[in-house]
């Protein structure tokens, strides 16, 4: 599965079977990203697509020196299950 990143629209996404799964974010400041919304079309659920997109987005943040605010409940749950990203998460 190919995951793309559109920095201008602030979204990570995968297009599968003519459907689009996304992780949307806002750039809060030069060092912080707010991952606020994930969505996977119902027909594609159960394939761990959101998990793969969130993992890719976390790796991007870590590689590029960003901190992440996990506003989206799915992203927050992912962060709790993946301690390798603990050092980039901003807990509220």
Phi and psi restraints in degrees (range 20) as a CNS / XPLOR table:
assign (resid 1 and name C) (resid 2 and name N)
       (resid 2 and name CA) (resid 2 and name C) 1.0 -93.2 20.0 2
assign (resid 2 and name N) (resid 2 and name CA)
       (resid 2 and name C) (resid 3 and name N) 1.0 126.9 20.0 2
assign (resid 2 and name C) (resid 3 and name N)
       (resid 3 and name CA) (resid 3 and name C) 1.0 -109.7 20.0 2
assign (resid 3 and name N) (resid 3 and name CA)
       (resid 3 and name C) (resid 4 and name N) 1.0 125.9 20.0 2
assign (resid 3 and name C) (resid 4 and name N)
       (resid 4 and name CA) (resid 4 and name C) 1.0 -106.2 20.0 2
assign (resid 4 and name N) (resid 4 and name CA)
       (resid 4 and name C) (resid 5 and name N) 1.0 161.1 20.0 2
assign (resid 4 and name C) (resid 5 and name N)
       (resid 5 and name CA) (resid 5 and name C) 1.0 -132.5 20.0 2
assign (resid 5 and name N) (resid 5 and name CA)
       (resid 5 and name C) (resid 6 and name N) 1.0 119.6 20.0 2
assign (resid 5 and name C) (resid 6 and name N)
       (resid 6 and name CA) (resid 6 and name C) 1.0 -105.5 20.0 2
assign (resid 6 and name N) (resid 6 and name CA)
       (resid 6 and name C) (resid 7 and name N) 1.0 99.8 20.0 2
assign (resid 6 and name C) (resid 7 and name N)
       (resid 7 and name CA) (resid 7 and name C) 1.0 -65.3 20.0 2
assign (resid 7 and name N) (resid 7 and name CA)
       (resid 7 and name C) (resid 8 and name N) 1.0 -35.2 20.0 2
assign (resid 7 and name C) (resid 8 and name N)
       (resid 8 and name CA) (resid 8 and name C) 1.0 -64.8 20.0 2
assign (resid 8 and name N) (resid 8 and name CA)
       (resid 8 and name C) (resid 9 and name N) 1.0 -43.5 20.0 2
assign (resid 8 and name C) (resid 9 and name N)
       (resid 9 and name CA) (resid 9 and name C) 1.0 -88.5 20.0 2
assign (resid 9 and name N) (resid 9 and name CA)
       (resid 9 and name C) (resid 10 and name N) 1.0 -5.1 20.0 2
assign (resid 9 and name C) (resid 10 and name N)
       (resid 10 and name CA) (resid 10 and name C) 1.0 55.7 20.0 2
assign (resid 10 and name N) (resid 10 and name CA)
       (resid 10 and name C) (resid 11 and name N) 1.0 61.7 20.0 2
assign (resid 10 and name C) (resid 11 and name N)
       (resid 11 and name CA) (resid 11 and name C) 1.0 -150.8 20.0 2
assign (resid 11 and name N) (resid 11 and name CA)
       (resid 11 and name C) (resid 12 and name N) 1.0 138.9 20.0 2
assign (resid 11 and name C) (resid 12 and name N)
       (resid 12 and name CA) (resid 12 and name C) 1.0 -100.7 20.0 2
assign (resid 12 and name N) (resid 12 and name CA)
       (resid 12 and name C) (resid 13 and name N) 1.0 140.0 20.0 2
assign (resid 12 and name C) (resid 13 and name N)
       (resid 13 and name CA) (resid 13 and name C) 1.0 -154.5 20.0 2
assign (resid 13 and name N) (resid 13 and name CA)
       (resid 13 and name C) (resid 14 and name N) 1.0 160.2 20.0 2
assign (resid 13 and name C) (resid 14 and name N)
       (resid 14 and name CA) (resid 14 and name C) 1.0 -135.1 20.0 2
assign (resid 14 and name N) (resid 14 and name CA)
       (resid 14 and name C) (resid 15 and name N) 1.0 133.1 20.0 2
assign (resid 14 and name C) (resid 15 and name N)
       (resid 15 and name CA) (resid 15 and name C) 1.0 -104.8 20.0 2
assign (resid 15 and name N) (resid 15 and name CA)
       (resid 15 and name C) (resid 16 and name N) 1.0 119.4 20.0 2
assign (resid 15 and name C) (resid 16 and name N)
       (resid 16 and name CA) (resid 16 and name C) 1.0 -133.6 20.0 2
assign (resid 16 and name N) (resid 16 and name CA)
       (resid 16 and name C) (resid 17 and name N) 1.0 128.0 20.0 2
assign (resid 16 and name C) (resid 17 and name N)
       (resid 17 and name CA) (resid 17 and name C) 1.0 50.7 20.0 2
assign (resid 17 and name N) (resid 17 and name CA)
       (resid 17 and name C) (resid 18 and name N) 1.0 44.8 20.0 2
assign (resid 17 and name C) (resid 18 and name N)
       (resid 18 and name CA) (resid 18 and name C) 1.0 61.8 20.0 2
assign (resid 18 and name N) (resid 18 and name CA)
       (resid 18 and name C) (resid 19 and name N) 1.0 22.8 20.0 2
assign (resid 18 and name C) (resid 19 and name N)
       (resid 19 and name CA) (resid 19 and name C) 1.0 -125.2 20.0 2
assign (resid 19 and name N) (resid 19 and name CA)
       (resid 19 and name C) (resid 20 and name N) 1.0 155.7 20.0 2
assign (resid 19 and name C) (resid 20 and name N)
       (resid 20 and name CA) (resid 20 and name C) 1.0 -120.4 20.0 2
assign (resid 20 and name N) (resid 20 and name CA)
       (resid 20 and name C) (resid 21 and name N) 1.0 125.2 20.0 2
assign (resid 20 and name C) (resid 21 and name N)
       (resid 21 and name CA) (resid 21 and name C) 1.0 -103.9 20.0 2
assign (resid 21 and name N) (resid 21 and name CA)
       (resid 21 and name C) (resid 22 and name N) 1.0 140.3 20.0 2
assign (resid 21 and name C) (resid 22 and name N)
       (resid 22 and name CA) (resid 22 and name C) 1.0 -138.1 20.0 2
assign (resid 22 and name N) (resid 22 and name CA)
       (resid 22 and name C) (resid 23 and name N) 1.0 156.7 20.0 2
assign (resid 22 and name C) (resid 23 and name N)
       (resid 23 and name CA) (resid 23 and name C) 1.0 -128.3 20.0 2
assign (resid 23 and name N) (resid 23 and name CA)
       (resid 23 and name C) (resid 24 and name N) 1.0 114.9 20.0 2
assign (resid 23 and name C) (resid 24 and name N)
       (resid 24 and name CA) (resid 24 and name C) 1.0 -99.4 20.0 2
assign (resid 24 and name N) (resid 24 and name CA)
       (resid 24 and name C) (resid 25 and name N) 1.0 147.3 20.0 2
assign (resid 24 and name C) (resid 25 and name N)
       (resid 25 and name CA) (resid 25 and name C) 1.0 -145.9 20.0 2
assign (resid 25 and name N) (resid 25 and name CA)
       (resid 25 and name C) (resid 26 and name N) 1.0 164.6 20.0 2
assign (resid 25 and name C) (resid 26 and name N)
       (resid 26 and name CA) (resid 26 and name C) 1.0 -120.6 20.0 2
assign (resid 26 and name N) (resid 26 and name CA)
       (resid 26 and name C) (resid 27 and name N) 1.0 142.0 20.0 2
assign (resid 26 and name C) (resid 27 and name N)
       (resid 27 and name CA) (resid 27 and name C) 1.0 -88.2 20.0 2
assign (resid 27 and name N) (resid 27 and name CA)
       (resid 27 and name C) (resid 28 and name N) 1.0 108.2 20.0 2
assign (resid 27 and name C) (resid 28 and name N)
       (resid 28 and name CA) (resid 28 and name C) 1.0 -72.8 20.0 2
assign (resid 28 and name N) (resid 28 and name CA)
       (resid 28 and name C) (resid 29 and name N) 1.0 -45.5 20.0 2
assign (resid 28 and name C) (resid 29 and name N)
       (resid 29 and name CA) (resid 29 and name C) 1.0 -154.3 20.0 2
assign (resid 29 and name N) (resid 29 and name CA)
       (resid 29 and name C) (resid 30 and name N) 1.0 -171.3 20.0 2
assign (resid 29 and name C) (resid 30 and name N)
       (resid 30 and name CA) (resid 30 and name C) 1.0 -66.4 20.0 2
assign (resid 30 and name N) (resid 30 and name CA)
       (resid 30 and name C) (resid 31 and name N) 1.0 -13.7 20.0 2
assign (resid 30 and name C) (resid 31 and name N)
       (resid 31 and name CA) (resid 31 and name C) 1.0 -119.4 20.0 2
assign (resid 31 and name N) (resid 31 and name CA)
       (resid 31 and name C) (resid 32 and name N) 1.0 -0.2 20.0 2
assign (resid 31 and name C) (resid 32 and name N)
       (resid 32 and name CA) (resid 32 and name C) 1.0 -133.8 20.0 2
assign (resid 32 and name N) (resid 32 and name CA)
       (resid 32 and name C) (resid 33 and name N) 1.0 133.0 20.0 2
assign (resid 32 and name C) (resid 33 and name N)
       (resid 33 and name CA) (resid 33 and name C) 1.0 -116.9 20.0 2
assign (resid 33 and name N) (resid 33 and name CA)
       (resid 33 and name C) (resid 34 and name N) 1.0 137.0 20.0 2
assign (resid 33 and name C) (resid 34 and name N)
       (resid 34 and name CA) (resid 34 and name C) 1.0 -105.1 20.0 2
assign (resid 34 and name N) (resid 34 and name CA)
       (resid 34 and name C) (resid 35 and name N) 1.0 107.1 20.0 2
assign (resid 34 and name C) (resid 35 and name N)
       (resid 35 and name CA) (resid 35 and name C) 1.0 -85.7 20.0 2
assign (resid 35 and name N) (resid 35 and name CA)
       (resid 35 and name C) (resid 36 and name N) 1.0 99.5 20.0 2
assign (resid 35 and name C) (resid 36 and name N)
       (resid 36 and name CA) (resid 36 and name C) 1.0 -107.1 20.0 2
assign (resid 36 and name N) (resid 36 and name CA)
       (resid 36 and name C) (resid 37 and name N) 1.0 -13.3 20.0 2
assign (resid 36 and name C) (resid 37 and name N)
       (resid 37 and name CA) (resid 37 and name C) 1.0 -155.2 20.0 2
assign (resid 37 and name N) (resid 37 and name CA)
       (resid 37 and name C) (resid 38 and name N) 1.0 128.8 20.0 2
assign (resid 37 and name C) (resid 38 and name N)
       (resid 38 and name CA) (resid 38 and name C) 1.0 -119.0 20.0 2
assign (resid 38 and name N) (resid 38 and name CA)
       (resid 38 and name C) (resid 39 and name N) 1.0 147.9 20.0 2
assign (resid 38 and name C) (resid 39 and name N)
       (resid 39 and name CA) (resid 39 and name C) 1.0 -150.2 20.0 2
assign (resid 39 and name N) (resid 39 and name CA)
       (resid 39 and name C) (resid 40 and name N) 1.0 133.3 20.0 2
assign (resid 39 and name C) (resid 40 and name N)
       (resid 40 and name CA) (resid 40 and name C) 1.0 -128.3 20.0 2
assign (resid 40 and name N) (resid 40 and name CA)
       (resid 40 and name C) (resid 41 and name N) 1.0 126.1 20.0 2
assign (resid 40 and name C) (resid 41 and name N)
       (resid 41 and name CA) (resid 41 and name C) 1.0 -54.9 20.0 2
assign (resid 41 and name N) (resid 41 and name CA)
       (resid 41 and name C) (resid 42 and name N) 1.0 144.5 20.0 2
assign (resid 41 and name C) (resid 42 and name N)
       (resid 42 and name CA) (resid 42 and name C) 1.0 -51.9 20.0 2
assign (resid 42 and name N) (resid 42 and name CA)
       (resid 42 and name C) (resid 43 and name N) 1.0 -39.5 20.0 2
assign (resid 42 and name C) (resid 43 and name N)
       (resid 43 and name CA) (resid 43 and name C) 1.0 -64.9 20.0 2
assign (resid 43 and name N) (resid 43 and name CA)
       (resid 43 and name C) (resid 44 and name N) 1.0 -19.3 20.0 2
assign (resid 43 and name C) (resid 44 and name N)
       (resid 44 and name CA) (resid 44 and name C) 1.0 -104.2 20.0 2
assign (resid 44 and name N) (resid 44 and name CA)
       (resid 44 and name C) (resid 45 and name N) 1.0 -3.5 20.0 2
assign (resid 44 and name C) (resid 45 and name N)
       (resid 45 and name CA) (resid 45 and name C) 1.0 -68.4 20.0 2
assign (resid 45 and name N) (resid 45 and name CA)
       (resid 45 and name C) (resid 46 and name N) 1.0 154.2 20.0 2
assign (resid 45 and name C) (resid 46 and name N)
       (resid 46 and name CA) (resid 46 and name C) 1.0 90.1 20.0 2
assign (resid 46 and name N) (resid 46 and name CA)
       (resid 46 and name C) (resid 47 and name N) 1.0 5.5 20.0 2
assign (resid 46 and name C) (resid 47 and name N)
       (resid 47 and name CA) (resid 47 and name C) 1.0 -110.1 20.0 2
assign (resid 47 and name N) (resid 47 and name CA)
       (resid 47 and name C) (resid 48 and name N) 1.0 9.9 20.0 2
assign (resid 47 and name C) (resid 48 and name N)
       (resid 48 and name CA) (resid 48 and name C) 1.0 62.6 20.0 2
assign (resid 48 and name N) (resid 48 and name CA)
       (resid 48 and name C) (resid 49 and name N) 1.0 27.5 20.0 2
assign (resid 48 and name C) (resid 49 and name N)
       (resid 49 and name CA) (resid 49 and name C) 1.0 -66.3 20.0 2
assign (resid 49 and name N) (resid 49 and name CA)
       (resid 49 and name C) (resid 50 and name N) 1.0 -46.0 20.0 2
assign (resid 49 and name C) (resid 50 and name N)
       (resid 50 and name CA) (resid 50 and name C) 1.0 -61.0 20.0 2
assign (resid 50 and name N) (resid 50 and name CA)
       (resid 50 and name C) (resid 51 and name N) 1.0 -41.1 20.0 2
assign (resid 50 and name C) (resid 51 and name N)
       (resid 51 and name CA) (resid 51 and name C) 1.0 -59.4 20.0 2
assign (resid 51 and name N) (resid 51 and name CA)
       (resid 51 and name C) (resid 52 and name N) 1.0 -44.0 20.0 2
assign (resid 51 and name C) (resid 52 and name N)
       (resid 52 and name CA) (resid 52 and name C) 1.0 -65.7 20.0 2
assign (resid 52 and name N) (resid 52 and name CA)
       (resid 52 and name C) (resid 53 and name N) 1.0 -39.6 20.0 2
assign (resid 52 and name C) (resid 53 and name N)
       (resid 53 and name CA) (resid 53 and name C) 1.0 -67.5 20.0 2
assign (resid 53 and name N) (resid 53 and name CA)
       (resid 53 and name C) (resid 54 and name N) 1.0 -44.0 20.0 2
assign (resid 53 and name C) (resid 54 and name N)
       (resid 54 and name CA) (resid 54 and name C) 1.0 -63.7 20.0 2
assign (resid 54 and name N) (resid 54 and name CA)
       (resid 54 and name C) (resid 55 and name N) 1.0 -42.4 20.0 2
assign (resid 54 and name C) (resid 55 and name N)
       (resid 55 and name CA) (resid 55 and name C) 1.0 -59.9 20.0 2
assign (resid 55 and name N) (resid 55 and name CA)
       (resid 55 and name C) (resid 56 and name N) 1.0 -45.4 20.0 2
assign (resid 55 and name C) (resid 56 and name N)
       (resid 56 and name CA) (resid 56 and name C) 1.0 -60.2 20.0 2
assign (resid 56 and name N) (resid 56 and name CA)
       (resid 56 and name C) (resid 57 and name N) 1.0 -42.1 20.0 2
assign (resid 56 and name C) (resid 57 and name N)
       (resid 57 and name CA) (resid 57 and name C) 1.0 -67.6 20.0 2
assign (resid 57 and name N) (resid 57 and name CA)
       (resid 57 and name C) (resid 58 and name N) 1.0 -36.2 20.0 2
assign (resid 57 and name C) (resid 58 and name N)
       (resid 58 and name CA) (resid 58 and name C) 1.0 -68.2 20.0 2
assign (resid 58 and name N) (resid 58 and name CA)
       (resid 58 and name C) (resid 59 and name N) 1.0 -40.9 20.0 2
assign (resid 58 and name C) (resid 59 and name N)
       (resid 59 and name CA) (resid 59 and name C) 1.0 -63.8 20.0 2
assign (resid 59 and name N) (resid 59 and name CA)
       (resid 59 and name C) (resid 60 and name N) 1.0 -38.7 20.0 2
assign (resid 59 and name C) (resid 60 and name N)
       (resid 60 and name CA) (resid 60 and name C) 1.0 -60.2 20.0 2
assign (resid 60 and name N) (resid 60 and name CA)
       (resid 60 and name C) (resid 61 and name N) 1.0 -48.7 20.0 2
assign (resid 60 and name C) (resid 61 and name N)
       (resid 61 and name CA) (resid 61 and name C) 1.0 -60.5 20.0 2
assign (resid 61 and name N) (resid 61 and name CA)
       (resid 61 and name C) (resid 62 and name N) 1.0 -46.8 20.0 2
assign (resid 61 and name C) (resid 62 and name N)
       (resid 62 and name CA) (resid 62 and name C) 1.0 -61.8 20.0 2
assign (resid 62 and name N) (resid 62 and name CA)
       (resid 62 and name C) (resid 63 and name N) 1.0 -46.5 20.0 2
assign (resid 62 and name C) (resid 63 and name N)
       (resid 63 and name CA) (resid 63 and name C) 1.0 -63.2 20.0 2
assign (resid 63 and name N) (resid 63 and name CA)
       (resid 63 and name C) (resid 64 and name N) 1.0 -32.0 20.0 2
assign (resid 63 and name C) (resid 64 and name N)
       (resid 64 and name CA) (resid 64 and name C) 1.0 -102.8 20.0 2
assign (resid 64 and name N) (resid 64 and name CA)
       (resid 64 and name C) (resid 65 and name N) 1.0 10.6 20.0 2
assign (resid 64 and name C) (resid 65 and name N)
       (resid 65 and name CA) (resid 65 and name C) 1.0 76.2 20.0 2
assign (resid 65 and name N) (resid 65 and name CA)
       (resid 65 and name C) (resid 66 and name N) 1.0 23.3 20.0 2
assign (resid 65 and name C) (resid 66 and name N)
       (resid 66 and name CA) (resid 66 and name C) 1.0 -92.2 20.0 2
assign (resid 66 and name N) (resid 66 and name CA)
       (resid 66 and name C) (resid 67 and name N) 1.0 152.6 20.0 2
assign (resid 66 and name C) (resid 67 and name N)
       (resid 67 and name CA) (resid 67 and name C) 1.0 -97.8 20.0 2
assign (resid 67 and name N) (resid 67 and name CA)
       (resid 67 and name C) (resid 68 and name N) 1.0 152.6 20.0 2
assign (resid 67 and name C) (resid 68 and name N)
       (resid 68 and name CA) (resid 68 and name C) 1.0 -122.4 20.0 2
assign (resid 68 and name N) (resid 68 and name CA)
       (resid 68 and name C) (resid 69 and name N) 1.0 130.0 20.0 2
assign (resid 68 and name C) (resid 69 and name N)
       (resid 69 and name CA) (resid 69 and name C) 1.0 -96.2 20.0 2
assign (resid 69 and name N) (resid 69 and name CA)
       (resid 69 and name C) (resid 70 and name N) 1.0 114.0 20.0 2
assign (resid 69 and name C) (resid 70 and name N)
       (resid 70 and name CA) (resid 70 and name C) 1.0 -87.6 20.0 2
assign (resid 70 and name N) (resid 70 and name CA)
       (resid 70 and name C) (resid 71 and name N) 1.0 71.7 20.0 2
assign (resid 70 and name C) (resid 71 and name N)
       (resid 71 and name CA) (resid 71 and name C) 1.0 -65.4 20.0 2
assign (resid 71 and name N) (resid 71 and name CA)
       (resid 71 and name C) (resid 72 and name N) 1.0 -39.0 20.0 2
assign (resid 71 and name C) (resid 72 and name N)
       (resid 72 and name CA) (resid 72 and name C) 1.0 -66.7 20.0 2
assign (resid 72 and name N) (resid 72 and name CA)
       (resid 72 and name C) (resid 73 and name N) 1.0 129.4 20.0 2
assign (resid 72 and name C) (resid 73 and name N)
       (resid 73 and name CA) (resid 73 and name C) 1.0 -57.0 20.0 2
assign (resid 73 and name N) (resid 73 and name CA)
       (resid 73 and name C) (resid 74 and name N) 1.0 -35.9 20.0 2
assign (resid 73 and name C) (resid 74 and name N)
       (resid 74 and name CA) (resid 74 and name C) 1.0 -66.6 20.0 2
assign (resid 74 and name N) (resid 74 and name CA)
       (resid 74 and name C) (resid 75 and name N) 1.0 -42.1 20.0 2
assign (resid 74 and name C) (resid 75 and name N)
       (resid 75 and name CA) (resid 75 and name C) 1.0 -64.9 20.0 2
assign (resid 75 and name N) (resid 75 and name CA)
       (resid 75 and name C) (resid 76 and name N) 1.0 -41.1 20.0 2
assign (resid 75 and name C) (resid 76 and name N)
       (resid 76 and name CA) (resid 76 and name C) 1.0 -61.1 20.0 2
assign (resid 76 and name N) (resid 76 and name CA)
       (resid 76 and name C) (resid 77 and name N) 1.0 -44.4 20.0 2
assign (resid 76 and name C) (resid 77 and name N)
       (resid 77 and name CA) (resid 77 and name C) 1.0 -65.5 20.0 2
assign (resid 77 and name N) (resid 77 and name CA)
       (resid 77 and name C) (resid 78 and name N) 1.0 -40.2 20.0 2
assign (resid 77 and name C) (resid 78 and name N)
       (resid 78 and name CA) (resid 78 and name C) 1.0 -59.7 20.0 2
assign (resid 78 and name N) (resid 78 and name CA)
       (resid 78 and name C) (resid 79 and name N) 1.0 -45.7 20.0 2
assign (resid 78 and name C) (resid 79 and name N)
       (resid 79 and name CA) (resid 79 and name C) 1.0 -61.0 20.0 2
assign (resid 79 and name N) (resid 79 and name CA)
       (resid 79 and name C) (resid 80 and name N) 1.0 -38.5 20.0 2
assign (resid 79 and name C) (resid 80 and name N)
       (resid 80 and name CA) (resid 80 and name C) 1.0 -65.9 20.0 2
assign (resid 80 and name N) (resid 80 and name CA)
       (resid 80 and name C) (resid 81 and name N) 1.0 -33.3 20.0 2
assign (resid 80 and name C) (resid 81 and name N)
       (resid 81 and name CA) (resid 81 and name C) 1.0 -84.3 20.0 2
assign (resid 81 and name N) (resid 81 and name CA)
       (resid 81 and name C) (resid 82 and name N) 1.0 -8.8 20.0 2
assign (resid 81 and name C) (resid 82 and name N)
       (resid 82 and name CA) (resid 82 and name C) 1.0 -130.0 20.0 2
assign (resid 82 and name N) (resid 82 and name CA)
       (resid 82 and name C) (resid 83 and name N) 1.0 80.7 20.0 2
assign (resid 82 and name C) (resid 83 and name N)
       (resid 83 and name CA) (resid 83 and name C) 1.0 -62.5 20.0 2
assign (resid 83 and name N) (resid 83 and name CA)
       (resid 83 and name C) (resid 84 and name N) 1.0 -14.0 20.0 2
assign (resid 83 and name C) (resid 84 and name N)
       (resid 84 and name CA) (resid 84 and name C) 1.0 -65.6 20.0 2
assign (resid 84 and name N) (resid 84 and name CA)
       (resid 84 and name C) (resid 85 and name N) 1.0 -12.8 20.0 2
assign (resid 84 and name C) (resid 85 and name N)
       (resid 85 and name CA) (resid 85 and name C) 1.0 -106.9 20.0 2
assign (resid 85 and name N) (resid 85 and name CA)
       (resid 85 and name C) (resid 86 and name N) 1.0 4.9 20.0 2
assign (resid 85 and name C) (resid 86 and name N)
       (resid 86 and name CA) (resid 86 and name C) 1.0 -54.2 20.0 2
assign (resid 86 and name N) (resid 86 and name CA)
       (resid 86 and name C) (resid 87 and name N) 1.0 -38.5 20.0 2
assign (resid 86 and name C) (resid 87 and name N)
       (resid 87 and name CA) (resid 87 and name C) 1.0 -71.1 20.0 2
assign (resid 87 and name N) (resid 87 and name CA)
       (resid 87 and name C) (resid 88 and name N) 1.0 -9.4 20.0 2
assign (resid 87 and name C) (resid 88 and name N)
       (resid 88 and name CA) (resid 88 and name C) 1.0 -108.7 20.0 2
assign (resid 88 and name N) (resid 88 and name CA)
       (resid 88 and name C) (resid 89 and name N) 1.0 -3.8 20.0 2
assign (resid 88 and name C) (resid 89 and name N)
       (resid 89 and name CA) (resid 89 and name C) 1.0 -88.2 20.0 2
assign (resid 89 and name N) (resid 89 and name CA)
       (resid 89 and name C) (resid 90 and name N) 1.0 134.1 20.0 2
assign (resid 89 and name C) (resid 90 and name N)
       (resid 90 and name CA) (resid 90 and name C) 1.0 -101.0 20.0 2
assign (resid 90 and name N) (resid 90 and name CA)
       (resid 90 and name C) (resid 91 and name N) 1.0 112.3 20.0 2
assign (resid 90 and name C) (resid 91 and name N)
       (resid 91 and name CA) (resid 91 and name C) 1.0 -86.8 20.0 2
assign (resid 91 and name N) (resid 91 and name CA)
       (resid 91 and name C) (resid 92 and name N) 1.0 142.7 20.0 2
